[in-house]
Amino acid sequence: MADFSDIIDQVQMKEHMQNALKTDKVSHAYIISGENGSGKEFIARIFAKALQCENRQDKKGFIDGCDECPSCVKALSGSHPDIITIGHEKPGSIGVDDIRHGLRDDVVIKPYESKYKVYIIPEGEKMTPAAQNALLKTLEEPPSYIVIIILTNNINAFLPTIISRCIVLPMKPAQDDSIKKYLMEECHVVDYKAMLCASFARGNVGKAIDLASNEKFENLKDSTIELFAKLKNLEIHDMMDRVHEILAPSDEEDKASKKNIDPKSLEDFMDVFIFLFRDMLVYKATENEDHLIFSDKISYIRSVTEKCDYEQIDQMLKNLEIAKNRIGSNVNIDLALELMLLAIKENL
């Protein structure tokens, strides 16, 4: 039974929605923009439930759905007739027919049992120009009882005329401490792992939750640090064999297309190096393990900082940034990683 108090951070968004509920001044259209996994739909459904509630209550300082009235019960079960999710027939796009049949032709029918008809459009960036134009006609002359909530990971995908007719609510990165607290209290994750997942998630709550239960990520982290630990004694071919083993795709489509590196694993691989070097600099400066992300690797971090000076660790970080820039510029990934690892090896 998720409520506004369950939304991690997002202070401005919660304030805006709370003000709308308190004053009964609800916009006819909102765009919630943010990364995949950041909690856009979670928030949209909490707002929709509260909008439709027959007996709103004050819960932990928030005006919220009561979770007990018939409207809330239906909202929680996903069967509310006046909370409508717009799907799409084609997996890659939301077409004009999806908007016409799911929304534009439906808005002329008044709510069945609630004050509002709430339309939620996940993956709004997938709307074709024709679909957006079809939506625009409703946005230009909306019935008083409709609330459209568009969810997107790319606000730039919309026509300016769509954006100008919506209240845009951007998701802000959640604080690491807030995510860590949530993982420890709600997901029962141990403290050092909660801190690690929060750091890697970079403010994305969904990603942090996924990392906390993702065995593949745990294996990637350990394998990457093991690679670094043995780097000094590895030849180039051994080095790259280990890299390919760590970054091998698990997705069957990627295997079928003969991709030898999983993009998501590559991102995590580079992040492990970034946070490892960051921990080394922190420990070398403070000799305090309390603020380390890889606190479970303290013995190894201590041993490296005893051998390497600040300049060497800083140079390894620069080598990493050079590799990331090369990969971002479409330089061959194997070549970029090989040059990075060789340069890092020189500083060990």
NURO-728019 format. One record per residue (C-alpha): x, y, z; residue in three letters. Coordinates in pm, 1 decimal. Example, Ala and Ser with C-alpha at 12.3 -4.5 7.8 and 13.67 -1.06 7.14 Angstrom:
# NURO-728019
u = 1230.0 v = -450.0 w = 780.0 res = ALA
u = 1367.0 v = -106.0 w = 714.0 res = SER
***
This chain:
# NURO-728019
u = 0.0 v = 0.0 w = 0.0 res = MET
u = 238.5 v = 268.8 w = -123.5 res = ALA
u = 180.0 v = 627.8 w = -11.1 res = ASP
u = 350.1 v = 964.1 w = -56.7 res = PHE
u = 567.2 v = 892.6 w = 248.3 res = SER
u = 712.5 v = 595.0 w = 59.8 res = ASP
u = 850.2 v = 816.6 w = -218.3 res = ILE
u = 1222.8 v = 861.0 w = -155.0 res = ILE
u = 1320.4 v = 1230.1 w = -166.8 res = ASP
u = 1157.6 v = 1410.0 w = -469.6 res = GLN
u = 1062.0 v = 1696.7 w = -236.2 res = VAL
u = 954.8 v = 1943.9 w = -506.7 res = GLN
u = 739.6 v = 1689.8 w = -688.8 res = MET
u = 566.0 v = 1582.3 w = -369.1 res = LYS
u = 505.7 v = 1946.1 w = -272.8 res = GLU
u = 346.9 v = 2019.2 w = -611.7 res = HIS
u = 118.7 v = 1715.6 w = -596.7 res = MET
u = 26.7 v = 1781.9 w = -234.8 res = GLN
u = -65.2 v = 2140.4 w = -316.4 res = ASN
u = -286.3 v = 2017.3 w = -602.8 res = ALA
u = -464.8 v = 1776.3 w = -367.2 res = LEU
u = -509.0 v = 2035.1 w = -90.8 res = LYS
u = -636.3 v = 2316.5 w = -314.6 res = THR
u = -818.3 v = 2094.4 w = -563.2 res = ASP
u = -630.6 v = 2272.8 w = -841.6 res = LYS
u = -524.0 v = 1974.4 w = -1047.6 res = VAL
u = -370.5 v = 2025.6 w = -1391.2 res = SER
u = -518.6 v = 1841.7 w = -1687.4 res = HIS
u = -172.6 v = 1714.3 w = -1791.3 res = ALA
u = 163.1 v = 1632.4 w = -1632.1 res = TYR
u = 493.6 v = 1504.2 w = -1766.0 res = ILE
u = 707.6 v = 1315.2 w = -1513.8 res = ILE
u = 1056.8 v = 1286.3 w = -1660.6 res = SER
u = 1342.4 v = 1077.8 w = -1527.2 res = GLY
u = 1565.8 v = 778.3 w = -1585.6 res = GLU
u = 1426.0 v = 430.8 w = -1631.1 res = ASN
u = 1384.0 v = 273.1 w = -1289.5 res = GLY
u = 1373.7 v = 606.2 w = -1106.0 res = SER
u = 1016.8 v = 550.9 w = -985.5 res = GLY
u = 806.9 v = 757.5 w = -1227.5 res = LYS
u = 518.1 v = 512.1 w = -1251.0 res = GLU
u = 533.5 v = 441.5 w = -877.1 res = PHE
u = 477.0 v = 813.4 w = -809.7 res = ILE
u = 211.2 v = 848.5 w = -1081.0 res = ALA
u = 2.6 v = 569.3 w = -930.3 res = ARG
u = 29.8 v = 708.3 w = -576.7 res = ILE
u = -92.5 v = 1045.2 w = -711.5 res = PHE
u = -370.6 v = 879.5 w = -913.1 res = ALA
u = -487.9 v = 679.5 w = -610.3 res = LYS
u = -500.0 v = 994.4 w = -396.1 res = ALA
u = -684.7 v = 1188.7 w = -666.8 res = LEU
u = -958.1 v = 924.4 w = -683.6 res = GLN
u = -984.7 v = 851.8 w = -311.3 res = CYS
u = -1328.8 v = 903.5 w = -158.2 res = GLU
u = -1190.2 v = 974.2 w = 188.7 res = ASN
u = -842.1 v = 1127.2 w = 172.5 res = ARG
u = -645.0 v = 1115.2 w = 495.3 res = GLN
u = -341.5 v = 1278.0 w = 650.6 res = ASP
u = -66.7 v = 1013.6 w = 661.6 res = LYS
u = 272.0 v = 1102.9 w = 803.6 res = LYS
u = 220.2 v = 1466.3 w = 704.4 res = GLY
u = 88.2 v = 1396.2 w = 353.0 res = PHE
u = -262.9 v = 1413.1 w = 209.0 res = ILE
u = -303.6 v = 1059.9 w = 79.0 res = ASP
u = -542.9 v = 789.3 w = -32.4 res = GLY
u = -709.3 v = 605.7 w = 255.6 res = CYS
u = -638.9 v = 259.0 w = 106.8 res = ASP
u = -977.8 v = 143.2 w = 236.8 res = GLU
u = -1253.6 v = 302.7 w = 26.4 res = CYS
u = -1376.3 v = 116.5 w = -285.8 res = PRO
u = -1181.6 v = 354.8 w = -509.5 res = SER
u = -850.2 v = 292.3 w = -329.8 res = CYS
u = -907.2 v = -83.6 w = -321.4 res = VAL
u = -956.7 v = -84.2 w = -699.8 res = LYS
u = -658.8 v = 146.1 w = -755.7 res = ALA
u = -435.5 v = -82.4 w = -549.5 res = LEU
u = -551.0 v = -389.0 w = -741.6 res = SER
u = -504.0 v = -217.6 w = -1078.8 res = GLY
u = -873.1 v = -250.1 w = -1166.4 res = SER
u = -996.9 v = 107.0 w = -1124.6 res = HIS
u = -1213.5 v = 194.4 w = -1428.5 res = PRO
u = -1112.0 v = 561.6 w = -1410.8 res = ASP
u = -735.1 v = 502.2 w = -1390.9 res = ILE
u = -638.6 v = 400.5 w = -1742.2 res = ILE
u = -294.1 v = 295.7 w = -1864.8 res = THR
u = -229.3 v = 358.4 w = -2232.4 res = ILE
u = -60.2 v = 56.2 w = -2390.4 res = GLY
u = 76.1 v = 16.5 w = -2741.3 res = HIS
u = 48.9 v = -258.6 w = -2999.0 res = GLU
u = 398.2 v = -219.1 w = -3146.4 res = LYS
u = 678.7 v = -270.3 w = -2892.5 res = PRO
u = 897.4 v = 11.4 w = -3027.9 res = GLY
u = 645.2 v = 292.9 w = -3054.5 res = SER
u = 313.4 v = 436.6 w = -2938.8 res = ILE
u = 117.4 v = 496.7 w = -3256.3 res = GLY
u = -162.5 v = 732.2 w = -3346.5 res = VAL
u = -422.4 v = 454.0 w = -3313.1 res = ASP
u = -304.1 v = 379.9 w = -2958.1 res = ASP
u = -370.3 v = 741.5 w = -2859.9 res = ILE
u = -694.2 v = 771.4 w = -3055.5 res = ARG
u = -853.0 v = 453.1 w = -2923.4 res = HIS
u = -700.3 v = 453.0 w = -2575.1 res = GLY
u = -739.3 v = 820.4 w = -2493.5 res = LEU
u = -882.0 v = 1066.1 w = -2745.6 res = ARG
u = -1200.5 v = 870.0 w = -2820.6 res = ASP
u = -1237.3 v = 773.5 w = -2454.0 res = ASP
u = -1215.7 v = 1119.3 w = -2291.9 res = VAL
u = -1564.2 v = 1212.7 w = -2416.3 res = VAL
u = -1703.0 v = 951.9 w = -2175.0 res = ILE
u = -1733.0 v = 1095.5 w = -1825.0 res = LYS
u = -1578.6 v = 913.9 w = -1527.8 res = PRO
u = -1762.1 v = 596.8 w = -1434.4 res = TYR
u = -1746.5 v = 643.7 w = -1057.8 res = GLU
u = -1482.9 v = 903.4 w = -962.1 res = SER
u = -1423.8 v = 1274.1 w = -994.0 res = LYS
u = -1143.4 v = 1230.2 w = -1247.9 res = TYR
u = -1041.1 v = 1007.6 w = -1534.5 res = LYS
u = -667.4 v = 959.6 w = -1498.2 res = VAL
u = -469.7 v = 845.3 w = -1803.1 res = TYR
u = -114.4 v = 719.4 w = -1746.2 res = ILE
u = 112.8 v = 695.7 w = -2051.8 res = ILE
u = 432.5 v = 496.1 w = -1973.0 res = PRO
u = 728.9 v = 537.0 w = -2210.1 res = GLU
u = 579.7 v = 856.1 w = -2350.8 res = GLY
u = 895.2 v = 921.6 w = -2551.8 res = GLU
u = 784.3 v = 638.4 w = -2781.0 res = LYS
u = 489.1 v = 839.0 w = -2912.2 res = MET
u = 523.2 v = 899.6 w = -3285.3 res = THR
u = 475.9 v = 1256.2 w = -3415.2 res = PRO
u = 129.1 v = 1154.0 w = -3538.3 res = ALA
u = 43.3 v = 1015.3 w = -3194.2 res = ALA
u = 162.4 v = 1336.2 w = -3029.0 res = GLN
u = -50.4 v = 1543.6 w = -3263.0 res = ASN
u = -350.6 v = 1326.1 w = -3178.8 res = ALA
u = -279.7 v = 1381.3 w = -2807.5 res = LEU
u = -236.6 v = 1754.9 w = -2869.0 res = LEU
u = -597.5 v = 1787.6 w = -2981.9 res = LYS
u = -710.4 v = 1661.0 w = -2640.6 res = THR
u = -461.7 v = 1882.2 w = -2456.5 res = LEU
u = -588.4 v = 2189.6 w = -2641.8 res = GLU
u = -948.0 v = 2138.1 w = -2529.2 res = GLU
u = -940.7 v = 1899.9 w = -2233.3 res = PRO
u = -1258.7 v = 1801.6 w = -2050.0 res = PRO
u = -1253.1 v = 1931.8 w = -1693.0 res = SER
u = -1242.0 v = 1583.0 w = -1543.9 res = TYR
u = -932.6 v = 1438.9 w = -1716.5 res = ILE
u = -578.1 v = 1415.0 w = -1579.9 res = VAL
u = -311.0 v = 1287.5 w = -1818.9 res = ILE
u = 21.6 v = 1175.4 w = -1669.2 res = ILE
u = 293.4 v = 1116.1 w = -1928.4 res = ILE
u = 602.9 v = 927.2 w = -1811.4 res = LEU
u = 927.6 v = 963.7 w = -2003.1 res = THR
u = 1303.0 v = 918.3 w = -1988.4 res = ASN
u = 1354.4 v = 1182.5 w = -2260.2 res = ASN
u = 1169.6 v = 1513.7 w = -2236.4 res = ILE
u = 1330.2 v = 1621.6 w = -2564.7 res = ASN
u = 1128.9 v = 1359.2 w = -2753.1 res = ALA
u = 813.2 v = 1570.0 w = -2730.2 res = PHE
u = 681.1 v = 1843.1 w = -2954.8 res = LEU
u = 720.1 v = 2187.9 w = -2792.9 res = PRO
u = 342.5 v = 2227.5 w = -2813.2 res = THR
u = 297.4 v = 1915.6 w = -2597.6 res = ILE
u = 543.8 v = 2037.8 w = -2334.8 res = ILE
u = 387.6 v = 2385.6 w = -2321.8 res = SER
u = 48.4 v = 2236.5 w = -2231.3 res = ARG
u = 176.0 v = 2013.9 w = -1948.9 res = CYS
u = 318.1 v = 2065.0 w = -1601.8 res = ILE
u = 669.6 v = 1917.2 w = -1623.9 res = VAL
u = 785.4 v = 1743.1 w = -1305.3 res = LEU
u = 1147.1 v = 1625.5 w = -1336.7 res = PRO
u = 1273.9 v = 1345.1 w = -1115.0 res = MET
u = 1574.4 v = 1450.6 w = -906.2 res = LYS
u = 1848.7 v = 1203.0 w = -810.8 res = PRO
u = 1772.4 v = 1063.2 w = -465.9 res = ALA
u = 2035.2 v = 1115.5 w = -195.8 res = GLN
u = 2271.0 v = 822.6 w = -134.5 res = ASP
u = 2189.8 v = 825.9 w = 238.3 res = ASP
u = 1815.1 v = 808.5 w = 163.2 res = SER
u = 1862.7 v = 513.1 w = -70.2 res = ILE
u = 2095.9 v = 338.7 w = 174.6 res = LYS
u = 1841.9 v = 380.9 w = 454.9 res = LYS
u = 1563.6 v = 240.5 w = 236.0 res = TYR
u = 1770.4 v = -62.9 w = 131.7 res = LEU
u = 1865.0 v = -140.3 w = 489.6 res = MET
u = 1519.8 v = -88.8 w = 643.3 res = GLU
u = 1288.4 v = -213.1 w = 369.5 res = GLU
u = 1503.6 v = -460.9 w = 175.4 res = CYS
u = 1714.7 v = -581.2 w = 471.3 res = HIS
u = 2043.7 v = -521.9 w = 290.1 res = VAL
u = 2358.0 v = -508.5 w = 505.9 res = VAL
u = 2506.9 v = -161.5 w = 553.5 res = ASP
u = 2821.0 v = -187.5 w = 337.8 res = TYR
u = 2627.8 v = -340.3 w = 47.0 res = LYS
u = 2351.1 v = -80.3 w = 79.1 res = ALA
u = 2611.3 v = 196.7 w = 55.8 res = MET
u = 2771.2 v = 28.7 w = -245.5 res = LEU
u = 2438.8 v = -6.4 w = -431.1 res = CYS
u = 2336.7 v = 351.3 w = -347.8 res = ALA
u = 2665.9 v = 484.9 w = -481.8 res = SER
u = 2644.0 v = 287.0 w = -805.2 res = PHE
u = 2279.7 v = 380.5 w = -859.3 res = ALA
u = 2363.5 v = 753.5 w = -874.8 res = ARG
u = 2030.1 v = 858.5 w = -734.7 res = GLY
u = 1819.9 v = 600.1 w = -919.5 res = ASN
u = 1621.3 v = 411.6 w = -655.8 res = VAL
u = 1506.8 v = 136.1 w = -892.5 res = GLY
u = 1862.4 v = 68.4 w = -1001.6 res = LYS
u = 1978.3 v = 49.2 w = -639.4 res = ALA
u = 1705.9 v = -203.6 w = -555.8 res = ILE
u = 1801.1 v = -408.4 w = -861.1 res = ASP
u = 2172.8 v = -401.8 w = -775.8 res = LEU
u = 2102.6 v = -512.4 w = -418.4 res = ALA
u = 1947.0 v = -835.4 w = -541.0 res = SER
u = 2157.0 v = -880.4 w = -854.9 res = ASN
u = 2403.7 v = -1166.7 w = -821.7 res = GLU
u = 2555.3 v = -1081.6 w = -1160.6 res = LYS
u = 2652.1 v = -735.3 w = -1035.5 res = PHE
u = 2810.3 v = -881.4 w = -721.7 res = GLU
u = 3014.8 v = -1120.3 w = -936.0 res = ASN
u = 3113.6 v = -839.3 w = -1174.6 res = LEU
u = 3230.9 v = -622.8 w = -885.4 res = LYS
u = 3443.4 v = -899.1 w = -733.3 res = ASP
u = 3584.0 v = -1008.3 w = -1072.4 res = SER
u = 3675.1 v = -651.2 w = -1168.0 res = THR
u = 3859.4 v = -587.5 w = -842.6 res = ILE
u = 4032.9 v = -925.3 w = -878.6 res = GLU
u = 4142.1 v = -824.9 w = -1230.3 res = LEU
u = 4286.0 v = -501.2 w = -1094.2 res = PHE
u = 4466.0 v = -688.7 w = -815.4 res = ALA
u = 4635.5 v = -921.5 w = -1066.1 res = LYS
u = 4690.1 v = -662.9 w = -1339.2 res = LEU
u = 5058.6 v = -612.5 w = -1267.4 res = LYS
u = 5138.7 v = -976.1 w = -1349.5 res = ASN
u = 4910.1 v = -1022.0 w = -1651.1 res = LEU
u = 5007.7 v = -1017.5 w = -2017.0 res = GLU
u = 4786.7 v = -830.6 w = -2264.0 res = ILE
u = 4606.2 v = -1139.7 w = -2394.0 res = HIS
u = 4535.5 v = -1266.8 w = -2040.0 res = ASP
u = 4414.1 v = -922.3 w = -1944.3 res = MET
u = 4165.5 v = -900.8 w = -2230.8 res = MET
u = 4049.3 v = -1260.5 w = -2189.1 res = ASP
u = 3947.3 v = -1173.7 w = -1833.8 res = ARG
u = 3776.6 v = -853.8 w = -1950.6 res = VAL
u = 3570.9 v = -1045.3 w = -2206.9 res = HIS
u = 3476.6 v = -1300.5 w = -1945.7 res = GLU
u = 3358.8 v = -1027.2 w = -1707.3 res = ILE
u = 3169.7 v = -833.9 w = -1976.3 res = LEU
u = 3020.4 v = -1128.4 w = -2166.1 res = ALA
u = 2651.4 v = -1067.5 w = -2246.3 res = PRO
u = 2391.3 v = -1283.9 w = -2079.4 res = SER
u = 2111.6 v = -1165.2 w = -2308.6 res = ASP
u = 2033.1 v = -1424.8 w = -2574.9 res = GLU
u = 1972.1 v = -1158.6 w = -2842.7 res = GLU
u = 2316.2 v = -1008.6 w = -2782.3 res = ASP
u = 2472.3 v = -1354.0 w = -2800.6 res = LYS
u = 2287.8 v = -1424.9 w = -3124.0 res = ALA
u = 2412.5 v = -1099.1 w = -3274.7 res = SER
u = 2765.4 v = -1197.6 w = -3164.2 res = LYS
u = 2815.1 v = -897.4 w = -2940.1 res = LYS
u = 3104.4 v = -983.9 w = -2711.8 res = ASN
u = 3046.4 v = -705.6 w = -2458.7 res = ILE
u = 2730.3 v = -626.3 w = -2264.9 res = ASP
u = 2686.3 v = -243.0 w = -2256.2 res = PRO
u = 2531.1 v = -249.7 w = -1908.9 res = LYS
u = 2816.0 v = -461.5 w = -1772.2 res = SER
u = 3067.8 v = -227.3 w = -1935.0 res = LEU
u = 2911.6 v = 70.2 w = -1754.5 res = GLU
u = 2927.5 v = -111.3 w = -1419.3 res = ASP
u = 3281.6 v = -231.7 w = -1494.2 res = PHE
u = 3402.3 v = 125.8 w = -1545.2 res = MET
u = 3213.7 v = 242.0 w = -1235.6 res = ASP
u = 3385.6 v = -23.2 w = -1022.7 res = VAL
u = 3721.0 v = 124.3 w = -1125.6 res = PHE
u = 3602.1 v = 481.3 w = -1059.2 res = ILE
u = 3478.8 v = 401.9 w = -708.3 res = PHE
u = 3780.3 v = 183.1 w = -633.1 res = LEU
u = 4020.8 v = 467.0 w = -718.3 res = PHE
u = 3800.0 v = 709.1 w = -523.7 res = ARG
u = 3822.4 v = 480.6 w = -218.6 res = ASP
u = 4199.2 v = 464.5 w = -253.1 res = MET
u = 4227.6 v = 844.1 w = -254.7 res = LEU
u = 3991.7 v = 876.1 w = 44.1 res = VAL
u = 4174.4 v = 611.8 w = 245.2 res = TYR
u = 4517.6 v = 749.2 w = 160.7 res = LYS
u = 4407.7 v = 1092.7 w = 281.3 res = ALA
u = 4223.0 v = 983.3 w = 596.2 res = THR
u = 4320.3 v = 622.8 w = 676.7 res = GLU
u = 3955.0 v = 591.3 w = 776.5 res = ASN
u = 3740.1 v = 314.3 w = 633.7 res = GLU
u = 3406.2 v = 457.6 w = 747.8 res = ASP
u = 3339.6 v = 640.4 w = 420.9 res = HIS
u = 3462.5 v = 377.6 w = 177.5 res = LEU
u = 3223.0 v = 238.8 w = -81.4 res = ILE
u = 3416.6 v = -89.0 w = -101.5 res = PHE
u = 3455.9 v = -120.7 w = 273.0 res = SER
u = 3454.2 v = -500.3 w = 234.8 res = ASP
u = 3781.1 v = -466.0 w = 36.8 res = LYS
u = 3962.5 v = -258.1 w = 298.8 res = ILE
u = 4264.0 v = -490.9 w = 325.0 res = SER
u = 4333.5 v = -467.3 w = -45.9 res = TYR
u = 4271.2 v = -90.7 w = -59.8 res = ILE
u = 4514.3 v = -43.4 w = 229.4 res = ARG
u = 4782.5 v = -249.8 w = 56.5 res = SER
u = 4756.2 v = -49.3 w = -269.1 res = VAL
u = 4765.8 v = 289.2 w = -94.9 res = THR
u = 5084.3 v = 184.9 w = 84.0 res = GLU
u = 5255.7 v = 129.1 w = -252.0 res = LYS
u = 5104.0 v = 404.1 w = -468.4 res = CYS
u = 5127.1 v = 779.9 w = -414.8 res = ASP
u = 4853.4 v = 1035.1 w = -485.6 res = TYR
u = 4987.8 v = 1112.6 w = -832.1 res = GLU
u = 4980.3 v = 747.7 w = -938.9 res = GLN
u = 4621.5 v = 695.1 w = -820.1 res = ILE
u = 4515.3 v = 1022.8 w = -981.4 res = ASP
u = 4682.2 v = 917.3 w = -1307.2 res = GLN
u = 4490.2 v = 589.3 w = -1303.4 res = MET
u = 4168.4 v = 789.6 w = -1271.3 res = LEU
u = 4273.2 v = 1002.3 w = -1568.8 res = LYS
u = 4347.3 v = 687.8 w = -1772.8 res = ASN
u = 3995.9 v = 570.3 w = -1693.7 res = LEU
u = 3838.8 v = 900.2 w = -1805.1 res = GLU
u = 4038.1 v = 889.4 w = -2129.7 res = ILE
u = 3903.3 v = 538.8 w = -2197.2 res = ALA
u = 3545.0 v = 648.4 w = -2124.5 res = LYS
u = 3581.7 v = 941.4 w = -2363.5 res = ASN
u = 3724.2 v = 714.8 w = -2632.0 res = ARG
u = 3437.7 v = 469.1 w = -2594.6 res = ILE
u = 3193.1 v = 758.7 w = -2605.4 res = GLY
u = 3354.9 v = 869.4 w = -2931.6 res = SER
u = 3300.9 v = 521.4 w = -3081.3 res = ASN
u = 3663.3 v = 412.7 w = -3062.4 res = VAL
u = 3691.7 v = 32.3 w = -3065.9 res = ASN
u = 3596.9 v = -79.5 w = -2713.1 res = ILE
u = 3861.1 v = -353.1 w = -2692.1 res = ASP
u = 4133.4 v = -109.0 w = -2795.9 res = LEU
u = 4015.0 v = 157.9 w = -2550.3 res = ALA
u = 4005.8 v = -91.2 w = -2260.0 res = LEU
u = 4340.8 v = -242.9 w = -2354.8 res = GLU
u = 4511.9 v = 98.7 w = -2360.6 res = LEU
u = 4345.0 v = 189.6 w = -2028.6 res = MET
u = 4455.9 v = -126.9 w = -1851.1 res = LEU
u = 4811.9 v = -100.4 w = -1982.5 res = LEU
u = 4833.1 v = 261.3 w = -1863.4 res = ALA
u = 4692.0 v = 170.3 w = -1521.2 res = ILE
u = 4938.7 v = -120.0 w = -1498.2 res = LYS
u = 5229.7 v = 122.7 w = -1538.7 res = GLU
u = 5124.4 v = 301.4 w = -1218.8 res = ASN
u = 5104.3 v = -9.0 w = -1001.7 res = LEU
***
